[in-house]
Amino acid sequence: MNKILNQNKNSWNKVAHHFDGKDALPSYGPFTQTEDELNLFGEIQNKRVLDIGFGSGHSLLYMANKGAIELWGIDLSESQKEAAEKTLVGFQPKLYCAPMEEDIGLPKAYFDIVYSIYAIGWTTDLPKTFQLIHSYLKKGGTFIFSWDHPLYAHLKSENGRFYLDSSYQEEGLKVFENFKEEGTTMSVYKRKLATYINDLIQAGFSIEAVIESDVKREWKEVDAEVSERYYSLYKAKMFPSTMVIKARKL
Ligand SMILES: C[S@@+](CC[C@H](N)C(=O)[O-])C[C@H]1O[C@@H](n2cnc3c(N)ncnc32)[C@H](O)[C@@H]1O
């Protein structure tokens, strides 16, 4: 495992408790329309599903409650795996603690659905990750993921106005020295929207939907207070917080 992955793994073990049940299906992300509004998955009954970066396991629980027949998942952090095992007691999930960018021998051409809720952007190798996901899917299988809208991460709000605090043009590693105020270092790659789309195409996917999120139905009519937080209703009403992409293996 490379140095960044090792460091991120240790950090995720420390911060896992902040993410218990957060950003899990039917939610696609902060302030974002849910699956109940977007209806991207279609029929889940009797489907074999694989969750990339399963976190506390709540998205897999959603899949179980919708009748998925096999629940598989991969996540970098042991603490997350322990949390997910508790969330999924009684469902016999197959959970693996490993980086999504490594081939750990998951079955090929096997899954009806592979998905990832707010985890895919943590990969250190996006092309390899998309190639692996493509290989896990059956022909005709669906891949859906959500992640921060790539421009949102550069946008800051100050006194109700927005500015770019870093260059959208420059892709590369961003290092957080004190992630979640837990004194731990986390590194994540900033990528442009086109990079996600082009890497999907390169991996052999056909893209069926690209969603730049809007706020959930119930927040449409709510007046948003001016806020300088990274995720805020104020910011999300002006600019998509999340991108969701649905792709298919032809
Ligand atoms: C915000 S959480 C995801 C929440 C989760 N998808 C859910 O539905 O509840 C991000 C997850 O990505 C995992 N992660 C980070 N880097 C990873 C990597 N390279 N490979 C696999 N999992 C990774 C973290 O351990 C963490 O559990």
PDBQT file of the ligand as one rigid body, heavy atoms in Angstrom, charges set to zero:
ROOT
HETATM    1  C1  LIG A 301     -17.773   9.502   3.816  1.00  0.00    +0.000 C 
HETATM    2  S1  LIG A 301     -17.371   7.827   4.060  1.00  0.00    +0.000 S 
HETATM    3  C2  LIG A 301     -18.522   6.965   3.037  1.00  0.00    +0.000 C 
HETATM    4  C3  LIG A 301     -19.912   6.743   3.598  1.00  0.00    +0.000 C 
HETATM    5  C4  LIG A 301     -20.539   5.488   3.080  1.00  0.00    +0.000 C 
HETATM    6  N1  LIG A 301     -20.419   5.353   1.646  1.00  0.00    +0.000 N 
HETATM    7  C5  LIG A 301     -21.979   5.282   3.478  1.00  0.00    +0.000 C 
HETATM    8  O1  LIG A 301     -22.783   4.979   2.578  1.00  0.00    +0.000 OA
HETATM    9  O2  LIG A 301     -22.325   5.384   4.670  1.00  0.00    +0.000 OA
HETATM   10  C6  LIG A 301     -15.876   7.569   3.080  1.00  0.00    +0.000 C 
HETATM   11  C7  LIG A 301     -15.344   6.160   3.222  1.00  0.00    +0.000 C 
HETATM   12  O3  LIG A 301     -14.337   5.940   2.246  1.00  0.00    +0.000 OA
HETATM   13  C8  LIG A 301     -13.378   5.052   2.811  1.00  0.00    +0.000 C 
HETATM   14  N2  LIG A 301     -12.145   5.174   2.022  1.00  0.00    +0.000 N 
HETATM   15  C9  LIG A 301     -11.271   6.216   1.969  1.00  0.00    +0.000 A 
HETATM   16  N3  LIG A 301     -10.276   5.950   1.101  1.00  0.00    +0.000 NA
HETATM   17  C10 LIG A 301     -10.527   4.707   0.588  1.00  0.00    +0.000 A 
HETATM   18  C11 LIG A 301      -9.859   3.878  -0.357  1.00  0.00    +0.000 A 
HETATM   19  N4  LIG A 301      -8.759   4.288  -0.976  1.00  0.00    +0.000 N 
HETATM   20  N5  LIG A 301     -10.384   2.660  -0.621  1.00  0.00    +0.000 NA
HETATM   21  C12 LIG A 301     -11.514   2.229   0.004  1.00  0.00    +0.000 A 
HETATM   22  N6  LIG A 301     -12.198   2.971   0.901  1.00  0.00    +0.000 NA
HETATM   23  C13 LIG A 301     -11.711   4.208   1.187  1.00  0.00    +0.000 A 
HETATM   24  C14 LIG A 301     -13.249   5.533   4.249  1.00  0.00    +0.000 C 
HETATM   25  O4  LIG A 301     -12.692   4.561   5.093  1.00  0.00    +0.000 OA
HETATM   26  C15 LIG A 301     -14.702   5.871   4.587  1.00  0.00    +0.000 C 
HETATM   27  O5  LIG A 301     -15.344   4.793   5.192  1.00  0.00    +0.000 OA
ENDROOT
TORSDOF 0
